[in-house]
Amino acid sequence: MHGGTRCRTFPRRVRTLIPWIPPQLLDFPDVSEALNDPNGLLCAGGDLSTERLKLAYSRGIFPWFSEGEPILWWSPDPRLVLEPAAFKLRRSLKQSIKKQGFEIRINQRFRDIMRLCSSTRQDREGTWISEQMIDAYVALHEEGVAVSFETYLNGNLVGGLYGVRIGRVLFGESMVSLVPDASKAALASLCQEADRHQIELIDCQVPTSHLQSLGASLISRETFIKRIDELML
């Protein structure tokens, strides 16, 4: 999960050949074939159809590519995950959330959350959240698969997060804050209400000190795949 929580740096030009998936082939190589450098790069090509995206996430794979470049698919090792019960709601964060009077809503302005994630990152170092990506995830949202947890202050959208939910896993994609702690408030609400939402694991994708400070931990890709296989049932 990224956006307001970590800087995703695009890798240098890949010199190693990777498999190319034609649009008509709805399949992926085994994640064990992913490169070590750059970590997790598995293949290129395909499309961003809802069917392909759902298949990718269910196998521990996600798309990440810059606009104008081929679609690249990733499955890094190790994987950063957050067990909802392990979320660390520190006293200072709890006080900040209470003081600011945030309101958390779910799935009210999904496209707007994606646009916020895109625009705030573009101001800093560029974004992979292109219009192509936004349209693809909005289509997933319309199928009830992609979800957003949104933070409001005085009725205004000031942050939140979005991801893809399959089975009992939320595959986090990006977080954004326009005011301090807005994205953390959304994540705290998600973790506190995880049982109600039937979410047992949150995928954070790659290591960040920020999310690790909130309780996320690293597991091997092999363990991650086993976990999501169990939670898909």
C-alpha positions in Angstrom: 0.0 0.0 0.0 1.4 3.4 -0.9 0.6 6.9 -1.8 0.5 8.8 1.5 2.6 6.3 3.2 5.6 5.4 1.1 7.5 6.5 -2.0 7.3 4.0 -4.8 10.4 4.5 -7.0 10.2 3.2 -10.5 13.0 0.6 -11.1 15.8 1.2 -13.5 15.4 -0.2 -17.0 15.0 -3.9 -16.9 17.8 -5.7 -18.8 16.5 -9.3 -18.1 13.9 -10.7 -20.4 10.6 -11.4 -18.8 7.5 -13.2 -20.1 5.1 -11.2 -22.3 1.4 -11.9 -21.9 -0.8 -11.2 -24.9 -4.2 -9.6 -24.2 -6.1 -12.7 -25.2 -4.3 -14.9 -22.7 -5.9 -14.7 -19.2 -3.0 -16.2 -17.2 0.2 -15.4 -15.4 3.5 -17.2 -14.8 4.0 -18.8 -11.4 5.1 -16.1 -8.9 8.2 -18.2 -8.1 9.5 -17.0 -11.5 9.6 -13.3 -10.5 12.9 -11.5 -10.6 15.1 -10.7 -7.6 16.2 -7.5 -9.2 14.0 -5.6 -9.5 12.4 -7.4 -6.7 9.2 -9.1 -7.7 8.9 -8.2 -11.4 7.1 -11.2 -12.9 5.9 -10.3 -16.5 4.6 -7.7 -18.8 1.6 -7.2 -21.1 -2.0 -8.3 -20.8 -4.6 -5.8 -19.9 -6.4 -4.2 -16.9 -9.7 -6.0 -17.4 -11.6 -6.8 -14.2 -11.2 -10.5 -14.9 -7.4 -10.2 -15.1 -7.1 -7.9 -12.1 -9.1 -10.3 -9.9 -7.0 -13.2 -11.1 -3.8 -11.3 -10.4 -4.6 -10.3 -6.9 -5.9 -13.8 -6.0 -2.4 -15.0 -7.0 -0.5 -12.4 -5.1 0.3 -10.3 -8.1 -0.4 -6.6 -8.8 0.2 -4.1 -11.7 2.6 -1.2 -11.4 3.9 0.8 -14.4 4.4 4.3 -15.5 2.0 5.9 -18.0 3.0 5.2 -21.6 4.9 2.1 -20.7 3.8 -1.6 -21.0 1.8 -3.0 -18.1 4.2 -4.6 -15.6 3.1 -7.2 -13.0 4.8 -7.7 -9.7 4.9 -10.2 -6.8 7.7 -9.1 -4.4 9.5 -11.2 -1.8 9.2 -10.6 1.1 5.7 -9.1 1.4 4.5 -6.5 3.9 1.2 -7.4 5.5 -0.9 -6.1 8.4 -3.0 -8.2 10.6 -5.9 -6.0 11.7 -5.5 -7.0 15.4 -1.8 -6.0 15.2 -2.6 -2.4 14.2 -0.9 -0.1 16.7 -3.3 2.8 17.6 -0.8 4.8 19.6 -2.1 7.3 22.2 -0.9 10.3 20.2 -2.7 9.0 17.0 -5.8 8.3 19.0 -5.8 11.8 20.4 -5.2 13.3 17.0 -8.1 11.4 15.5 -10.4 12.4 18.3 -9.3 16.1 18.3 -9.8 16.6 14.6 -13.2 14.9 14.6 -12.7 12.8 11.5 -15.7 11.0 10.0 -15.0 7.8 8.1 -17.2 6.7 5.2 -17.0 3.7 3.0 -17.3 3.5 -0.8 -18.9 7.0 -1.2 -16.3 8.6 -3.5 -14.1 5.9 -4.8 -12.9 7.7 -7.9 -12.2 10.8 -6.0 -9.9 8.9 -3.6 -8.0 7.5 -6.5 -7.7 11.0 -8.0 -6.4 12.4 -4.7 -3.8 9.6 -4.5 -2.7 10.4 -8.0 -2.6 14.2 -7.7 -0.8 14.4 -4.4 1.9 12.0 -5.6 2.2 13.7 -9.0 3.1 16.9 -7.1 6.0 15.1 -5.4 7.6 12.5 -7.7 5.2 11.3 -10.3 2.4 8.7 -10.1 1.6 5.3 -11.6 -2.2 6.1 -11.0 -3.0 7.1 -14.5 -6.4 7.5 -16.0 -6.1 4.0 -17.4 -5.6 2.7 -13.8 -8.4 4.8 -12.4 -10.9 3.5 -15.0 -9.8 -0.1 -14.4 -10.2 0.1 -10.6 -13.5 2.0 -10.8 -14.7 -0.9 -12.9 -13.6 -3.2 -10.1 -15.4 -1.0 -7.6 -18.6 -1.1 -9.6 -18.4 -4.9 -9.3 -18.0 -4.6 -5.5 -14.4 -5.7 -5.5 -12.4 -2.5 -5.1 -13.3 -0.5 -2.0 -12.4 2.8 -0.4 -12.3 4.0 3.2 -12.6 7.8 3.1 -11.8 10.4 5.8 -13.9 13.6 6.0 -13.4 16.7 8.0 -16.3 19.2 8.3 -17.9 17.3 5.4 -14.9 17.6 3.1 -12.9 14.7 1.8 -9.4 15.0 3.3 -7.9 11.5 2.8 -8.4 7.8 2.9 -7.3 4.6 1.2 -8.4 2.2 -1.4 -7.7 -1.4 -2.3 -9.0 -4.6 -3.8 -11.0 -7.0 -1.5 -11.1 -10.7 -2.5 -12.2 -13.2 0.0 -11.1 -12.1 3.5 -8.0 -10.2 2.1 -7.8 -6.5 1.4 -5.0 -5.8 -1.0 -4.1 -2.2 -0.2 -3.2 0.0 -3.1 -2.8 3.6 -2.0 -3.3 6.0 0.9 -3.6 9.8 0.9 -3.8 12.6 3.5 -4.6 16.2 2.8 -4.4 16.9 6.6 -2.3 15.2 9.2 -3.4 11.6 10.1 -6.3 11.5 7.7 -5.1 8.3 6.0 -4.1 6.8 9.4 -7.6 7.5 10.6 -9.1 5.5 7.7 -6.7 2.6 8.3 -7.5 2.6 12.0 -11.2 2.4 11.2 -10.6 -0.4 8.8 -8.7 -2.4 11.4 -11.1 -1.7 14.2 -14.0 -2.8 12.0 -12.2 -5.7 10.3 -14.4 -8.4 11.8 -17.6 -6.6 10.6 -16.1 -6.3 7.1 -14.8 -9.9 7.2 -11.2 -8.8 6.5 -8.5 -10.9 8.1 -5.4 -9.7 6.3 -4.3 -6.4 4.7 -1.7 -6.6 2.0 0.7 -3.6 2.1 2.9 -4.9 -0.8 6.4 -3.8 0.0 8.3 -2.7 3.2 7.9 0.8 4.6 9.0 2.0 8.0 5.8 4.0 8.3 3.5 1.0 8.0 5.8 -1.2 10.0 5.5 1.4 12.8 1.8 0.8 12.7 2.1 -2.9 13.1 2.7 -4.3 9.6 5.3 -7.1 9.3 7.2 -8.9 6.7 6.5 -12.5 5.6 7.9 -14.5 2.8 6.1 -14.6 -0.6 5.6 -18.3 -0.1 3.9 -17.7 3.2 1.9 -14.9 1.8 0.5 -17.0 -1.1 -0.5 -19.7 1.4 -2.3 -17.2 3.5 -4.3 -15.7 0.7 -5.1 -19.1 -0.7 -6.6 -20.0 2.7 -8.5 -16.7 3.0 -9.9 -17.0 -0.5 -12.1 -19.9 0.6 
